[in-house]
Amino acid sequence: MKDRVLALAGLLQSVRLVQHMANNGHAETRPLAACIGSLFRFDAESTEDVYGGAAELGPGLERVIAQLDGSDRDTAQTRIAMNVMHLERKFMASPATVEEVRKALEEIERQSLHFGPTHPTVLAGLGELYATHISNLGPRVLVQGNPVYLSQATVVGEVRATLLAALRSAVLWRQCGGSYWDLLLSRRAMVETARGLLKA
């Protein structure tokens, strides 16, 4: 359960960051670094290690609680997250695409090691990767926000890069045994697990 909750937190944290970018043109660096960094941890020993530790997923864990216990449910976040989960099925059904994306990430990882995961060059490369290999898989993940920012190529690239991180978390969620049924039948257990992780 812990691993599934962490993966879901990673997904919701990425979605939250996408919304911030779309509405404000930027996002908080530390939560973004945890999500983007997850793309380069190919052989992490644990789910926590994928994100650099559970402490880096504070905003995501808070969203898990808010979304699943209904205290502050955001329908737009739910829609984007479900679209990403559906996209994950399409992505994993194409082994050739998975391999192409992994190779591309290995190339971009060198830039990340040099500049840091949230550097504009890294985000631009990830955004291009998403546009080239993921967007055409369908369904498109529609992001609403301020047209002023969503008309800027830099912001669009950063949004796509963060959606790629969301997809990474959706893949991890599935690998940890997560399914749509958990979101319906295991809400209480997941909320309690998320609360425990926030207190740890």
C-alpha positions in Angstrom: 0.0 0.0 0.0 2.8 2.4 0.9 4.4 2.1 -2.5 1.1 2.6 -4.3 0.4 5.7 -2.3 3.8 7.2 -3.0 3.4 6.5 -6.7 -0.1 8.1 -6.7 1.4 11.1 -4.7 4.0 11.5 -7.4 1.3 11.5 -10.1 -0.9 14.0 -8.3 2.1 16.2 -7.4 3.0 16.3 -11.1 -0.6 17.2 -12.0 -0.7 19.9 -9.4 2.6 21.4 -10.9 1.1 21.2 -14.4 -1.9 23.3 -13.2 0.4 25.9 -11.6 2.4 26.2 -14.7 -0.7 26.6 -16.9 -2.2 29.2 -14.6 0.9 31.1 -13.3 3.7 30.3 -15.9 5.9 28.7 -13.3 6.0 26.1 -10.5 7.8 25.5 -7.2 11.3 24.2 -7.8 11.7 21.6 -5.1 8.5 19.6 -5.8 9.2 19.9 -9.5 12.8 18.6 -9.0 11.4 15.5 -7.2 9.0 14.8 -10.1 11.4 15.5 -13.0 14.2 13.6 -11.2 12.1 10.5 -11.1 12.4 10.2 -14.8 16.1 9.5 -14.5 16.0 7.0 -11.6 15.8 3.9 -13.8 16.9 1.3 -11.3 16.0 2.8 -8.0 16.0 0.3 -5.1 12.6 1.5 -3.7 9.6 3.6 -4.6 10.9 6.3 -2.1 14.2 6.4 -3.9 12.5 7.1 -7.2 11.5 10.5 -5.8 14.5 11.1 -3.6 12.6 10.3 -0.4 9.0 10.4 0.8 9.6 13.9 2.2 9.9 15.2 -1.4 6.3 14.2 -2.0 4.6 16.4 0.7 2.4 18.3 -1.8 1.5 15.1 -3.6 0.6 13.2 -0.4 -1.6 16.2 0.7 -3.4 15.9 -2.7 -3.9 12.1 -2.2 -5.7 12.9 1.1 -7.7 15.8 -0.3 -8.8 13.9 -3.4 -9.6 10.6 -1.8 -11.4 11.8 1.4 -13.3 14.5 -0.5 -12.1 17.3 1.8 -10.8 19.4 -1.1 -11.4 17.4 -4.3 -10.3 19.1 -7.5 -12.2 17.7 -10.5 -9.7 19.1 -12.9 -6.9 17.3 -11.2 -9.0 14.1 -11.2 -9.6 14.4 -14.9 -5.9 15.0 -15.8 -4.8 12.2 -13.5 -7.3 9.7 -15.0 -6.3 10.8 -18.5 -2.6 10.1 -17.7 -3.5 6.7 -16.3 -5.3 5.9 -19.5 -2.3 7.1 -21.5 0.0 4.9 -19.4 -1.9 1.8 -20.8 -1.3 3.0 -24.3 2.3 3.7 -23.6 3.1 0.3 -22.0 1.3 -1.4 -24.8 4.0 -0.1 -27.2 7.3 -1.7 -26.2 9.0 0.1 -29.1 7.9 3.5 -27.7 9.0 2.5 -24.2 12.4 1.7 -25.5 12.7 4.9 -27.5 11.7 7.0 -24.5 14.2 5.2 -22.2 17.0 5.8 -24.7 16.1 9.5 -25.0 15.9 9.9 -21.2 19.4 8.4 -20.9 20.6 11.2 -23.2 18.8 13.9 -21.4 20.0 12.5 -18.1 23.5 13.8 -18.9 22.2 17.3 -19.1 20.3 16.8 -15.9 23.4 15.7 -14.1 25.3 18.8 -15.4 22.6 21.5 -15.0 20.0 20.0 -12.6 16.6 18.5 -13.3 14.7 21.7 -13.5 17.1 23.6 -15.8 15.3 25.1 -18.8 17.4 23.0 -21.2 16.4 19.8 -19.4 12.8 20.7 -19.3 12.8 21.7 -23.0 14.3 18.4 -23.9 11.8 16.4 -21.9 9.0 18.5 -23.4 10.2 17.7 -26.9 10.4 14.0 -26.0 6.8 14.1 -24.8 5.6 15.8 -27.9 7.5 13.4 -30.2 6.8 10.0 -28.5 3.8 10.4 -26.2 1.4 13.0 -27.6 0.6 10.9 -30.6 -0.3 7.8 -28.5 -3.7 9.4 -27.5 -5.7 10.3 -25.7 -4.4 13.9 -25.5 -4.1 15.2 -21.9 -6.0 18.5 -22.1 -4.6 21.2 -19.7 -6.6 24.3 -19.1 -5.1 27.6 -17.8 -4.2 31.1 -18.6 -3.9 31.6 -22.4 -1.1 34.1 -21.9 1.1 31.3 -20.5 -0.2 28.5 -22.6 0.7 30.4 -25.7 4.4 30.5 -24.6 6.5 27.7 -26.1 8.7 27.6 -23.0 5.7 27.0 -20.7 4.2 24.5 -23.0 7.5 22.6 -23.0 7.6 22.6 -19.2 4.0 21.4 -19.0 4.8 18.5 -21.3 7.9 17.7 -19.3 5.9 17.5 -16.1 3.2 15.4 -17.8 6.0 13.0 -18.7 6.9 12.8 -15.0 3.2 12.2 -14.3 3.3 9.3 -16.8 6.3 7.9 -15.0 4.4 7.9 -11.8 1.4 6.3 -13.5 3.7 3.5 -14.7 5.1 3.1 -11.2 1.6 3.0 -9.8 0.7 0.1 -12.0 4.0 -1.7 -11.3 3.2 -1.4 -7.6 -0.1 -3.2 -8.1 -2.3 -0.1 -8.3 -5.6 -0.1 -10.2 -8.8 1.8 -10.7 -10.4 -0.5 -8.1 -8.0 0.9 -5.4 -9.4 4.4 -6.1 -12.9 3.1 -5.4 -12.4 0.4 -2.7 -9.2 1.3 -0.8 -9.6 5.1 -0.3 -9.7 5.0 3.4 -6.5 2.8 3.7 -4.7 5.0 1.2 -5.7 8.2 3.0 -4.4 6.7 6.3 -1.2 5.6 4.7 -0.7 9.1 3.2 -1.3 10.7 6.6 1.2 8.4 8.2 3.9 9.2 5.5 3.3 13.0 6.0 3.9 12.6 9.8 7.0 10.4 9.4 
